[in-house]
Amino acid sequence: MDLIDIGRYLAALLLVLALVGFAGLAVRRFGMPGFVKPLGTRRLEVVETLMIGPRQRLYLLRRDQVEHLVLAGPDGMRVVETGIQPQPDQGGAAP
């Protein structure tokens, strides 16, 4: 195997990897119906998390402008409070 053949194989590999990467970016950007949703249409987000023990964590989740408080631990998950109205943003001003 000549050095030129190895160079051709590496160039072909880089070309294929670049095409796969561009295809992935295109699917993420424009979406593909039934396969991937665009990133801008998410309804669920994790607002905040808090460790309350070595294996327990509180999650504040927002879905459709309503927040829910969930406790997660090794024994499972439990909804602590639901239907919390989100606080208006204070603009970063500390009292």
Secondary structure, DSSP 8 states (H G I E B T S, - for coil): --HHHHHHHHHHHHHHHHHHHHHHHHHHHH-BTTTB--GGG--EEEEEEEE-SSS-EEEEEEETTEEEEEEEETTEEEEEEEEE------TT---
